Amino acid sequence: MLTILGFVMIATFLVLIMMKKMSPLAALVLVPALFCVLVGKGAHLGEYVLDGIGDLAPTAAMLMFAIIYFGVMIDVGLFDPIVRLILRFCKADPVRIVVGTAVLAAVVSLDGDGSTTFMITVSAMLPLYRRLKMSVLVMTCVAATANGVMNTVPWGGPTARAATALELDAGEIFVPMIPALAVGLLFVFFLAYVLGRRERKRLGLLTLDEGDALARDAAAPGARAAEPVLAAVGGADAPAVAVAGAGGPGPVPLTKDRLPTGGGTGRRPAGTGGADPRPVGADTATTTAGDADAAAADDPQTLDPNRPTLRPRLYWFNAALTATLLTLLILQTLPIPVLFLLGAAVALTVNFPHMPDQKARIAAHSENVLNVSGMVFAAAVFTGVLTGTGMVEHMARWLVDGVPDGLGPHMAVVTGVLSIPLTYFMSNDGFYFGIVPILAEAGAAHGVSPTEIARASLVGQALHMSSPLVPAVYVLVGMAKVEFGDHTRFTVKWAALTALVVLGASLAFGII
């Protein structure tokens, strides 16, 4: 009975948020509370919730101060040069922008923490997606999947948990998996290329035109130098589009190339799979200047190059502070929440020495802090009930017991396949400390080494990073201003496919 109720609870939660019948926060709280009563353990609900909150409280504290820290770094302009550099490199080509998102997320993921990866990636890339009217869901999908593959580094969490649970050396698990993980990362880059092509087909090919910007500046007496702007490829007869630009108070003219593939019409082609960032039924061919200005005003992620919070004289101090913080994070010198708490305090004090300015910066980022930390504590209710009632244990044993005896010699492959759904529906702690030892015991009876089981258990991490039980994903969707249900519908299929590619590569290379 607990097995059935566990699966029904998870399915109910996913259906409600994907159909947008409830907000993720409400669903994370009310659905497990209802099922806790249904299993006859309503009297223990408080105990389960407090246990869950106790487990996730350090994560919530880390996210709270990490959001303030990186928010301040965005305010003072630390990432502005990165945005300009990426803009010049990408040349407003959606393919380059999406591939650049994957590369940036993969590189930053080397710090081993998903939350900081998403903060840096979204801070750098979201303004480009907004300016080009690209689908932000493409960005969240690529960033989450790339981070999921890279999250397997020994200091990232899953590998360390597998090593601890099975009493193995982390290097013995991770190093042989590098070729398979490299193939998985290459697949993420290929996926980014495919999704970028779809966005290019939907939007048309754009390019930077610095000459037009200089000409407009020369024509406007007293006008300041403009950022490179977006202009068309393919002639002046293409329909005009206005987008809020970083270089001036008005909209920047955009026109679209009429590609021979038929994607230059401005409307979303059927079957392209590109998620339109505007409401269904909205015409994507034209946007008025007034709408663009309104969108820019409503979008706090659009970086104003003349915002009063910029601190150009402190740029290198802030860069050194961030590099030091990430280095200490990798070395695990102090607990991560403590590092971000200290970092946020130093960043606020140095960049905004006056109390009113500090209060203003904290208030500016309070919405993100409240949304993310609230979601973490709501997830604690879900995980607390799932674990405390015993549902997760019964579900896991049902899956393991359902493996036919004939598959015993292939238990490593079975572990890899099971890791994809199980790490999505469970926390990493629950999977690695509760399920992996059972799988290793079953494999040992058929001559499969615990090391192979541990390696195979890493396969599902590409999908795990989009799990509703992962606090970092709420940082991603919160900063990107997208619905979690929309992100789930768009990302799950690609992330699961990436995990299968890693599994296939592991088999091809004889790693498992």
Phi, psi and omega in degrees: 000316179298325179298311181297314181296325178297312179295321180294321179298314180296316180297319179299315179300311183296319180296316182297319182280327180286331175270001178059038175275336177217155174286152179305320182297313181294319181294322179296335182265309189284321182297308178295327178298317179296316182288333175297321177291320182296327180276002176083020181238030180300329180294339181260007183304314181300319180296315180297317182295316180295324176297317178296318179295320178299323179289325187259355181302315177300324178295317179298319178295318178300313181295321181301309183281334176292321178296317179296317182298306183290332174298317177297319179297324175293316181300318186276356173094019181298324185264358180301314178299327178295317179299315181295320180295316179296321180298318179293319181291316184286335180054036177061021177270119181305326180297312180295325182293316181291318177296320177299324176298316180296317181295314181298314180297321181293318181293313182293333181295347178297344177285349175083004182236121182293324183297312180294325177301312183291323179298314182291316182295313181294319180300320183280322191260331185303319178302326179292316178298320180294316183294325182267001182060033176280159179290121179290336177297329176297318179296313182294323179296310184293318181296315182294319183290318178297318179294325179297319178293315183284345181293353181277001177302149187305330180267005183275339176131297184300315181296318179296321179293316179298318180296319181292317184295325184253006178056053180239170175274132183299322179295324179295332178277313191281313188303312178296338181279351185304313180301317180293319178293325177296319176297318177299319179292320176299323177295323177298318178296320177296318177300318178298321178297316180296313179295325176295321177298321178295319178293321177298319180295323181287320188262334189093162183272127181246161178214160177281139178228088182289331182298317178297323179296316180295323180295319179293322179295320180293328182281343182255106180301130176079003181286146180279166178295138184261155171289159172304137184248176183257130177223179191269158164249132171115006171112162184278354182276356179287152181296143183275145176229142178246132180228141178296124183258161180278348189264358182192174184284339183261177179287155178258128182293138178229136167230162188242144177283132176277096184288149179296344180284349181095005182273000184270008180286342180094345178263156183287117179291147179293135174081009180284334179082356179283128182277123181283131182287347180260167184300151179300135181096348178287141179281123181269001183285322183223151175222129182285160179298322180296320178296320181295317179296320180295319179297320179294322180292326181279348186258101182291348182275349178287117187278121176274119183292352179240023182295145186291348182277355181299141178229072184298328181290341180256014186302311184289330173297314181294323178295317179294320179298317180293317179297319178295318180298314181292325178295314178296328179294315180295319181285350180055043179296319177227162174303143184303317178301322180293319180299314181288328176298311179295318180298317179296319180296316180294315182299316180295316184294317183285315184281329182227078185292341181270137184303315180301323179292321178296316179297322180295320180292318178296317179296325181296331182252008183293329180297312178297318180300313182295315182299312186288312181295323176298321179293324179296314180291328175293320177296331178296327176295315182297308182292324179298316180289317182300321181276313185297323181283347182088003182299317184295323179293317179294320178298316182295315181293326177297318179293316181294316180294338181280354179286123180299149180299330181295341179268002181307313179294346180251031185297333177295318177295318178300319178298317179299317179293314181293332182296335183292305177285324186292321179286347174278321183267354182230161171286160177298323178299313180297321182288310187284328181264343181252322187260314184302317177300324178294316179296322179294322179294318178294321179291323181298329179293342180245016175084014178270126185287150176300330180297318179295320178298317181297317179297316181296331182293344180279348188302319188281003185294334178300323178275330184303324185291352174253011180291143176294350180265003179260114183301326184298330183294333178285334171295315181299305184288330179292313179291329180278351180059047175237158178284140179299321179298320178295317178298319181297311181300322184281326193265325191305315184295321181287321179293319178296321178296321177298318178299320179293326176296317177299318179297315179298319178294323178297321178289318182297323180274359180070026182283324177233000000 
